[in-house]
Amino acid sequence: MIDFIFDLLSGGVGFSTNVLDTRKIDSNIRLLRQHEWFKKIYENNQYYPLLIGNREVRAYLQSNFRVKRMIRNERSQAKFLLLLNKEIKI
């Protein structure tokens, strides 16, 4: 519940600590890797560098709320894929 509130505040109001929690992100990536749709993304040479080193993508994956929503919801998965594709073009 605390993660949800923090995610809501940091994402919705514009409040940000600018500090990424590497352990939390890596834990969320391990959780996502249990799902076939994410395994394909993780093993893709185009997306892998974004998952490891892109600040925007890692900040997105830091949110437990977003990660759990991606696991349950195909629209959230598609939104994440759009973020990855946007970051590739930058």
Steps between C-alpha positions, in 0.01 A plus 500: 500500500785738581659422161171583330475836677862587426459396135185708476671806644820464302326427172185702527601822669843543348682438827819305444800418711714441188647196674445158350484197726706243309404210726130574461531533122701178468248320720215623280688389188547152653127491572416602144742244352271227628255598226549400138406838350773672704759228434476585131566866578784420739674271250463749213835666422319821417317533833746344746730807520197714589405268784851518639604859441218731397391729783141547376441128454660412835296767676188347347605154619569630849127527565360183659152623412582532128681167491209315662261672262715393202487141619119505513411730212587474129434871446765582761739264324434682172556836669836379631596380152411845363732656759781267392447582133493873577829474690662309215427790264652760733 
